[in-house]
């Protein structure tokens, strides 16, 4: 599989929806994770990321303007020991609780399926990243309708052991903008992880469509110490200099 430029990939897609990136930094020293959200409706755009312990949660920017919190308010990132859970919905809690109970990532997600937002039936994308004793591995999952037919849920899990420096994978909810929105297809995209913490974070934010982007979370976890550096961008808080 050919490695693609993550920033160019995003720059060419006005609406990839929500996305997860996991990989290893170009210098090989850090486990890299990122999660972004985009929105077309006022309800979807009325959000910011806030830190919540070792993880993050979404929060309404204007509480009075919330129309339906059911699919927009959740914890995208939670940490359980050496494992970080990243998802695009409340299945973060499902995975977190399942891991605590001794289930695997895939087993925990067996109780969930795509979102009930007809006609889009937005896929649930999820990832876990384990950093322990200098070793690093990750998994990605997508739960999606059968080509828009909600009668069947298609379940795919992808595992990556010992990722190489400068390499990662990117999965997102939609192939592109549309009505209904076309679900992501195929394997997670093989992408380059370029730059240090600041440059990677800033370039990723700048690559997201200016009109549709909402928030971005980026974390670099030191493979030798486990210490993490985190950055959050929120368009409504004017983190974007171009906004």
N, C-alpha and C positions, 0 to 999 in steps of 0.2 A: 504494500500500500504506500502510495506516495505521500510524503509529509507535506502538509499545506501550511501556508502562512495564516495564523489565527486572525491577525488584525485585518488582513485583506479579505478573508472570508466573511468577517462581520461587516466590513465596510461595504460589501457588495449586496448585503441582505438587509432590507429595511425593517423586516420584522421576523427575526428568529424566535421571538417569544421569550421564554425563560431558558437559561443555559447554564450548564455545569462544565467547568474545565478542571481537570486534575492532571498533574504531571510533575516532572522534576526540573528544577532550574538549570539554566545553561551551564552554571559552574558546578553542578552536581551536589551542592551543599544543602539544598532545600527541597522539601515537598511543597508543591504549589497547588493551591486550590482557589477556585473562583466561582461565584454564582451571581448571575444578573437577572433582573426582571425588566420587562417592557410592558407597555400598556397602550391600548387604543381608546378605551372608554375613560370617562372622567373618574369612575369608581376605581379602575385599575391604576390610574396614574396618581391617585390620591394616597400615596404610600411613601414611607421612608424605611430604611434599615436602621435598627438601633441594636447596640450590643446588649447581650443578655447572658451574663456569666461568661463562659468560654465560647458561647455561640452568639447567634443573632436572632432577632425576630422582626417581622414586619409590623409597622404601626401606621395608623391613619395619620396623615399630616393635618388634615382638617376633620376632626371627629364629627362635626355637624353635617359634613357632606357625604358621609358613608351611606351607600345605598344597600349593599349586601356584603357583609364581612366574611361569609362562609368560605370563599375560595381565595380570598386575598390576605387574610390575617392568619399567620402561622409562624412557626420557627423553622427557617430554612436550614440552619446550622446548629447542631448540638454535638457535644463532645462527651464520649464515654471512655475514660481511661486513655489509652493510646489511639483510640479510634474516633475519627471525625465523620459525622453523618451529614450529608448535604442533599436536600431534595427541594422540589418545587411545590410542596404542599404539606398538609398535616401528616403525611406518611413519614415525615422525619420522626415523629413520636412513635409511630408503628415500628420502624426499624430500631430505634433506640431501645424501646421496651422489649422487642424481640431479642436483641443482642443480650440484654440483661438477663433474659430468661433462658439463654443458651441456644437460641435459634441462629441459623445462618442468615446472612443478608437476604438471600433468595427466599428462604423459608418465611421470613418475617413479612415479605411483600406478597406472599400468596393470599393474604386476606384482603388485599387491595386491588383496585383496577383503575382505569382511566377516569378522568373527572366527569361528572354528570352534567356537563355544560353543552347540551345539544344546540346546534348541529356540529360543533367543533370536536367534542369529546377529547378535550386536551389530554395528551399523554401525561402520565406521571413519570418524571425522570428522577432518578435517585443515584447517589454515589456514596461509597464509604472509602475512607483512606486510613490505613494503619501505619503508624510510625513508631517503631520500637527497636531499641538496641541498635540504632543506626541503619535498620532495614526499613524498607518502604514498599508497600503494595497497595493496589486499589481495585475497586470494582464499580461498574456502572450498570444501571438497569433502566429499561423503559417498559412501561405497561401501556398498551395502546389498543384502540378499537381495530377491528378487522376491516381496514380500508373504509372507515367511516360507518361501518355496521356495528352497532353496540351489542349485538347478540353474542359476540365473542370477544374475549380479551386476549390479546397476543402478549406474551411475556418473554423478554429477552434479558439475559444477564451476561456481562462481559468482564473477564478478570484479567488483571495485568500485574505480573510479578516482576519485582526488581526493575522498574522503569529506568531507562537510560537518561543521562544528562541531556537537557534540551528537548526532551520529547514528552508528549502528553496526549490526552484525548478530550474531545469536545462533543457534548451531546446537547441538543436543544429541542424544544417542543414542536416548532413548526418549520417546514421547509422554506416558507416564504409567506408574505402577506396574501390574503385571499378571503373569500366568503363562500363556503366555510373555510376555515384555516386548514391547510393540508398538513397532516402530522409528519413528524420526522420519519425518515426512511433509512434503512441500512444500519451498518455498524457505526459506533461513535467515530467521529472524524479524527484522523491521526494528524496532530498539529505540533508545530514547533513552540517551545516555551522560551521566549527570547527576552533578554535584558534582566536587570536587577529588580529588586522589589519595587522601587519607585517608578522606573521606566516601564516595567511590565504593567503595573496597575494603571498608570496614566494613559498608556497607549490603548489598553483594553477599553477604558472608559471613553476615550476619544473615538474609538472605532464603532461604538454603538450609535445607531441612528439618533440624531439630535432630537427629532420630534417624538420618538416613541420610547426612548430609554427612560427608566425610572430610578433604579438603584443598582449598585454593584458592590460586592464584597470580595476582597482579595486577601489571602493569607499565605505567608511563607513560613514554613515550619522547619527549623534547624534539625537536620537529621542526626546530628551528634548530641545535641542537648535537649531537643524537644521544645525549645522555646519558640514562640510564634510572634510574628509581626503581622498586624491586621490593618487593613485600610478599608474604609467605607465611603462610597460616593452616593449622594442623594441629589437628584436634579432639583427637587423643590427646596433644598437648602443651599442651592447655588454652588454646588461643588464643581460644576462644569463651567469653566471660564468662557465657553462659547455660548452658554445658555442666555 
